[in-house]
């Protein structure tokens, strides 16, 4: 159980961090603070399908929007307030997702308004009208808490009960539920789950299955098959990942090569090969570091950015940042608050620019940029779009391949989810170079690594978009397609 970031950490922890810092000095910083810092403490961030970023205000019902400037810069973006969730719902450590229709789902919360009660409230946000609608919990679920969630390839939102047998979360600790986004009703799923949901994270695979590393079942892992609604064992991770002292684990991220990089609440990591279904031990974090809950994100070059911290005692301060390149952990500079942060306060979001937005529950928000780049084969590819578009028009259709990227983008676990595996449409005016995002919705799939399958999405051209010759691209997880020349009327 994590507490609030304001609680003090022992002198022992600070001494441990000093030793780590002196032995692991990164060379250069890749971090940039936002020009306009938020006036609120920024928590979980979600990428809306119109290219803006929706950010939760820490331990509150309030949400804010970060809008990139006319050049497409999020560093120089501006903040505006959004509608708040229903009265009495002010969660911390909750489930969240952007749906295929562009709406946003928020469910549960380990804390609510400052008290730990594993709340079972939920809500859905419609950005077209800036309004929230409350969602009733699945039948019998008196608590949801810091639950796992994921959007399946067919666009269905799946939520895990908070778990932990013989607690307030019983007796539904092995259940998951599927949301009907139209009626806002639930269907129970998840037969044969080997252990309880609590603290586990979910990773979407190219097959459409969902991978989880068990926290309560030794070194075992499991796969959920959406076609059968059931779980099967997926083999030992070889290296032990769960921290059994504080019962935590780190994020797991699918990489473009088809492997999943899974981190632990221990210093161990493991690598899952989606082609063979086999696990192998990965590199070990140095100096007693690990991830007792914390964020990770895929970078355009396929590396995984991770936020690690001392794991003894649990939730210790002193975050250190690494890139995993498929073989090794490469030490990188940290953001401004790294030395004061435990890993669990961090959140990462992959931006359409290929940068990573980082929040830590404070007013300091930064962006991480890498010099690495993607392989050509990883790019979305547009096969069909109208050569003439009209400003203010809705329901335009664009088709192509790999519109959803090769990964969900960012990961954390049961405390936060901020996947970006859906297409954004970016329009750049050729004369002014000004950037406009068209709101996308009704994507034909929410899968990942869809290969040569032709997929599509609908998009609405902003009324404010400048007319004349323009370049249209599709962006997924910060990687843009080649541009298509269109005329905007």
Number of C-alpha atoms within 10 A of each C-alpha: 10 15 13 12 17 6 7 9 15 11 9 11 18 17 12 17 23 12 11 20 16 8 10 14 12 15 9 9 13 15 20 15 17 18 13 15 19 20 11 17 19 24 26 28 26 24 25 22 25 22 23 19 22 22 24 25 25 22 22 20 19 19 21 20 21 22 20 20 15 15 14 20 15 25 21 17 20 17 17 11 12 16 15 19 22 16 8 11 23 24 33 31 27 27 29 30 25 26 24 26 17 22 18 20 23 22 28 32 31 27 23 24 16 14 13 15 17 24 26 24 23 24 21 22 20 14 18 9 8 10 15 19 14 17 20 15 22 21 11 9 19 18 24 31 31 30 32 29 31 26 24 22 21 14 21 17 22 22 27 31 29 33 27 19 15 9 9 17 19 18 16 21 23 22 21 25 20 23 21 14 18 6 8 16 15 20 12 16 21 20 15 14 20 16 20 22 27 27 25 30 29 26 25 28 25 18 14 20 19 20 24 23 31 26 26 19 13 14 16 20 20 21 21 24 17 18 8 10 14 14 21 16 17 18 16 20 23 17 19 21 28 28 23 14 12 16 17 27 29 35 29 31 29 30 24 21 14 16 20 23 23 24 32 30 31 26 26 25 25 22 24 25 15 17 11 8 10 15 20 13 16 22 16 19 23 15 17 17 25 33 35 32 32 31 29 32 33 30 30 28 18 23 25 23 26 32 30 34 32 30 25 18 13 21 28 25 27 26 29 28 20 21 21 19 16 17 10 13 20 14 18 19 18 20 24 14 15 20 17 15 23 28 29 27 24 25 28 34 29 30 25 25 17 23 23 28 25 24 24 25 22 19 16 20 25 22 21 22 16 17 8 11 13 17 12 10 10 21 24 24 22 22 13 13 16 12 13 13 19 17 16 13 14 17 14 16 17 20 18 19 21 30 38 30 28 27 28 30 30 29 28 30 30 31 29 32 31 27 26 27 28 32 30 30 27 23 26 23 21 17 11 12 14 16 20 24 24 25 24 28 23 17 23 20 20 26 26 25 26 20 17 10 11 16 20 23 24 21 24 21 24 18 13 9 21 21 16 15 17 26 18 25 23 31 28 31 32 22 25 26 21 16 16 18 19 19 17 19 14
